[in-house]
Amino acid sequence: MELFRRRTRRPTLDLDDIQATVLRARPEPYFGTHAIIEITDQAAGRQLLRRLAPLVSSAARWDEPRSSWMALAISYAGLVALGVPQDSLESFPANFRAGMAARADRLRDTGPNAPQHWEAPWGSGRAHLAVSVYADNEDDWRGTMAGYERQLQDLAGVRLLSHQDFGATGFNVFGYRDGFSQPVVEGSGAEPLPGDGRPIKAGEFVLGYPSETGQPLPMPTPDVLGRNGTYVVFRKYHSHVATFNRYLRDNASTEEDRELLAAKLVGRWRSGAPLALTPEQDDPAVGADPRRINDFDYTDDPRGLRTPLGSHIRRMNPRSTKLETLSDVNIRRIIRRSTSFGEPVVPTVLTADGADRGLDFIALGARAIDNVEFLQSEWVNSGNFVGLGKEKDPMISLQDKGAYFTVPGSPPRRVHGIQSFNTLRGGEYLFMPSLSAIHWLAG
């Protein structure tokens, strides 16, 4: 869907130094791999960066079709393993240095989502480098993967810990089109589409530029390390699609009612068409039109009669919703590069097959760590910000016993027995350096 966005203005950002994934949208359909690497020898780690640097794509001409590209990000433990000087290490924010597992309380990662239940290597301190390959066809994906894997073959001081393939037609494992609602970065040259709102200051997404406050956000030192970099939040979820299907069946009597309830939970129909524009039934033509799919706000729906106040998309981007808890929506925006893995499940399947499927939630931005911690604690796992009390996000939160979802109306309906449809399997806070910073780190 983002492939329809064009570059219509002269860029003012250092696009040839910024990694492509910051501005280049995921293709549709897409293929790819996320790999996690451990550095056990400093010299070998730097040698690996020297080998990978030519393979990492820049954001120059992000608007032109490209069959494949590679991105690279580094954890705080990875920076330590590379021998980054102590004064530079201390210039990174405290939450990044602590890592995601240590911040579980801020993220509300408890119970089944707690770090002690995560898959290896998440939370172990061994996830040093994250390498991601994106492609629009299988042949180029495999070719790019082969090129990166060759760089690992004779380096004894680096170790591949995990290798997860992903890919989809543009619809996630629940059957919903996703990944098309993104902020416009000022200075990128991108054409705003209807509903995008004004471009957000570049410093909210890339370090070294003015933010929404008018000043650049603090960045790591030296300048070559911090400038044109950004932060990444990676969270891997296993999706319980059969549980979701059973919930719809148990709370709606017809197929039409089940699809309407599903749309109320998400805020969109499976095609991507928003309830704000098509409240009664799905309209795939709207879902396929990049100039209409996001052309809405909630000004004329303050009670949530069309798009419930607690629906997933309204929580993630309240747009014009009047908030009970004051917050500047523009500084809460994140660039999402999330990917789906595993086979989708059709709505008629009610029994889990045990297959591995789900979502890699990937958020990028200069405030990405702060914003995700805020979203998880305030907008995902609470309803206070829109007057819903203890009600949680119906799609991605860990639900409590007796949880419910409110469908506004006259009278409003509370749908009880909502369950957790996604379980966290692990994650990490990462720093995505500029291309010049990769060379600095390798040197």
N, C-alpha and C positions, 0 to 999 in steps of 0.2 A: 504493500500500500504506500509506503514512504517513497517508493521509486518514482512516484508521480510528482514529487516535490522538485522544483527546478531552482537553479541558481540564477537570479535575475538582477542581483546587485553586486557591486564590486566588494570582494571580501576585504576585511581589515585585520583579520587574524593571521597568525603565522601558520597557515594551513600545511605548508610543507614540513613543519616540525611537530604538528599535532598528529597523534595516531588516528588512523582512518575510522576506527570504530566509534570515536566520539561523535562524528558527524555522518558517517556512512551507515545508512539503515540496512537492516537485515533484508536480504532478498526474499522473494516469495515465488515459488517454493525455495527452501533453503536446506543445505546440508552442512555438517560441521563437526568439530571435535573440541572438547575442553580437556586439556592435559595439565596435570599438576606434577611439578618436578622439585626434587629435593637437591640442595647443594651440600655436599659433604666435604668439598675441597674448594677453598676460596679461588685459587688460580683456575681450576676447572670451571667454576661458575662464571668467572670473567671471560674465559675463553668461549664458553657457550654463548654469552651475550654478544661477543664479537661475531660469532658465526650466525646468530639469529638476526642481528641488526639489519642486514640487507634484505631480509625476508619480511620485516615489519613494514606495513604500508602506511603512507601518510594520508592526511585528509585533503591533500591537493586534488582538485577535480573530483570531490566527493559525489558530485551530481552525475558523473558519467558512469555508465554501466561498467562493472568489473566482475569477472567471473569468480574470483576468489581473493581473499586477503587474510593476513595474519595479525593478531594483536598479542601484546605481551604486558603482563602486570606482575608486580612484585609485592610480597607481604613484608611486614616489618622484620620478621625473622629472616626473610630472604635478604634484606638489606644488610642485616648483621652478618649473615653468612658470606656476603660479598665483600665484607671489610669496609663498609662505608664509615667514614670518620665519625667519632662520637658526637662532635658538635652538630654535624648534619643529622644524625639520628635523633638527637634531642630537639631538633627544629620541627619534627613531625608532630601532629596533634596527639594528645594523650590517648584518645580512643583508638586511633590507628595503631599506636605502639602496643596497646593492651591486647588487641585482637578481638575477633568476634566472640569466641568462647568465653573470654573473661568479662564480656559485656552482656552476658545472657540475661541478667536481671533487668537491664535497661531495655532489652529487646523483647521481654516477656517470654523468653525461650525456656519454658518449664515443662515438667511432665515428659511426655514422649518427645517433645522438641528440645529437651535439655541436652547440653554437650556430651554428657556421658552416654547418650544413645546414638551419637552421630557415627556415620561411616568413616572409616579411615580414608585419607589422612587428615580429615577436617578436625580442627581443634587440638592436633598433636604438636603443633609448632614446627612440623616438618614440611608444610605446604609453602614452599619458597617462591617458585615461579608458576604463574598460570599462563599457558599458551593456548590461544583460541584460534581456530581456523574456520572461516565462513566461506561458503561457496553457493553458487546458484545452480550447480549441476554436480552429479556424482563423480564424473571423471576428473574435473578440476579440483574438487575436494580431495580426492585420493592422491592426485598429483602433488598438491600443496602439502598434504600430510607427509608424503614420502620424502619431500625435500626437507621438512623440519626434522623428521625422524633420523635422516642421515647425519644430521649435526650432533646427534646424541650417541652415535654408535661407538666411537672410540674414546669417549671421555669417562674415565673411571670415577671421577669425583662428582658426577651428577647422576641422579637416579630418577627414573620415571615411576611415580607412585600411583597415578590413576590416569585413566584414558576413557573418557565418556563421549560417545558419539551422540549427536542430536540431529534433528531434522524434522520438517513438517511442510505441509502445503500452504501454510499460513494460518491454519486452524490448530488450536492446542488440543490436548488429549481429552478435554471435556467437549470438544466440538465447536469451540468459539473462535472466531477470527480475533487475532490480537496483534499487538505490537505496532499499531498505526497512530496512536495518539502520543505525540512528542512535542516538547516545547521548541520554539524557534530561537536559535542562538543568534543574538545580535552580532553582526560582523562576519557571519558565515557566508553571507550572500544569498541565503535561502529565501525563497518566495513564501511568505505567509499564506496559508490557505484559509478559507472561511472557517471561523470558529477557533483559530489558533490564538487569537488575541495578539497583543503587541509582542515583538521579539523581546526575550529576556536578556538582560545584560550578560555579556560573555563571561564575566568573572564569576558568575554563579556556576559555570560548568568547566571553565578552563582557568588554571591559576596564572596570575600575572596581568589580568585585565580588570577594569572597574566592575564591581558587583552592583547589585540593586541599591546598595547603600551609597554608591558613588566612589567607593574606595576598593582597591584590590583586597582580597582576603589574604591572611597570612599564608606564606608558602615556605616549603623547605628551602634550606640554604645548602650550597651556594645557588645563585640564580640559575645556573645552567641545569641544576638538578630539579628545581621547582617549576620554573616557567614552562608553560605549555603542557604541563602535566595535569592529571586529575585523579580523583579517588574512585574506587570501584567497590561496590558491595555485591558479593556473590553468595546466594543462598539457594541450595538445592532442596527441592521438595519432591516427595513421592505423593502422587495424586490418587485418591480413592474414588475413582469414577463410578464404580458399581454402587458404592455407598451413596453418592450423589443421585444416581438414577433411582435407587430405592426410596430415597427421601422424597423425590418428586412424585413417585408412584403413590406413596403413603399419604401424601397431602394434596393430591389433585386427582380427580376421577377420570378425566379425559385427556387425550394427547394434547389437545389445544390448551387446556388448563395447566398441564404440566409444563408446556413450553412457556406459557405466560409466567408461571411461578419462577421458572429458571431465569427468565429475563428480568424479573423483579429482583432476584438475588444479585445478579451481575450488573444490571442497569442497561444492558444491551441484549438484543436477540443474538442467536448463534451466528448470523451473517455479519454481525458487527453493527447493524442498524441500531441507533440508540432509542430507548423508550421515549426520550424527550421529543423525538420527531415522529415516531411511529408507535404510539402507546398501546394500540389494540392488537396488532399483528405484525409479524416480521415483514420487512420489505427488503429483499436481497439487493434490489437496485440501489437503495440508499447505502447498504453495506459495501457495495462495490464502487461507490462514487467518492473519490478522495476529496471532492469539493463540498460534499454534503455530510459525510460520516461524522465529522466533528463540529459541524456548524450549529451549535446550540449552547445554551447555558440554562440555568435553573431560575432565572428571574421570575418567570411566570408560573413556577411550580414550587412555591416556598414550603408547602406542606408535604411535598413528595408524593402527590397523587399519581403522577406519571412515573417518575423515577424516585423510588423510596429513598428517604434520607440516609438510611443505613446500607444501601446497595454498594457493591464493591467499587464501581467506577466513581460514585459520588464521594466516597470516602477518600479515594486515591487522588482525586482532583475535584474539590468542592465547587470550583468555578465561582459562580455568583451566589452560592448558598450563604445565607446569613449564619455566621458561626457563633455559638454560645461562648466559646473560648477564643479570644482574639488571636489571630495568626495571619501573617502575610503569606498568602497563597503563592505568590511569585517566588519567594525564596525557598519554598518547599518543593519546587518542581525538580524532577530528576529526568535524565535521559535513560530510557529503558532499552536494553538490548537482550531481553530475556529470550530463552530458547526452550523448545519442547523436546522431550526425548521419550521414546517408546511409542507403541501403537495406540492410536485413539480408540475409544470405546463407544459404541453406538448406544443411544438412549435406552434401548430395549434390554441391554445386558444388566442383570441385577446381581450377579455373583462374581466376586473377584477371581481372576485367573492366576494371580500370583506373579504376573509379569512386572518388570521394572518400568515404570512410566511416570512422567511428571513434568516439572517445570524447573528450569534454572532461572531464578530471578536475578537479573543483573542490572544494577543501578549505577550510573556514572554521574559525577558532578563534583564541583569543588567543595560542596557541603554534603556529599552523598552519605557519608557516615552519620553525621548529625541528623540529616533528614530522615534516613531510614530508622534510626533509633526513635526519632519523634513520631514518625508514622506508625511504627510498631506499638509504641506505648500509648499514644493519644488517639490516633485515627483508626487503627486496625483493632486494637484490643480494648477499646472503650467507645462509648457513644455519647459521652458528655459534651463533646464539641458541637453536636447537633441536637442536644437535648434528649438523647436516647438512653441515658444512664449506663447500665452495665452491658447493654447489647453490643455485640462484637461484629466485625466484618464476617459476612456469611461464607466467604470463600477461602480465605487464607489464615484465619485465626484458629487458635486452639480453643475449642468450645468447652464450656463448663457444663456440668450436669444441669439439666433443666433449661438449657439455652433456647432462645426463640428468636424469631425474625418478625419485624413489624411491617405489614403491608398497609400503608395508610388508605383510608377510605371512610365511608359513612355507613356503619361504624368501621374503625380500623380492625384489621385482622392480625392476630398474633399466631404465627405458624410455629408450633412447639416441636421439640425433639431434634432441633438442628444439630448436626454432628460436625466433626472436623473432617473436611474434605481434602486437606493437604497436611502432610506431616514433614517437618523439617528433618533433613538427613545430614545437614552440615553446611558450613560456609566459612567465609573469610573476608576480612578487610584487606584491600589491595591498593597499591599505588600504580597508576598507569603513567609511566614517564614519557616525556617527549622523545623524539628520535635522537636529538642531540644529547639528552640525558642518558639514553641507553649507551651511547658511545662513551660518555663520561664514566658511567658505572663500570663499563668493560675495561677502562683504562687504568 
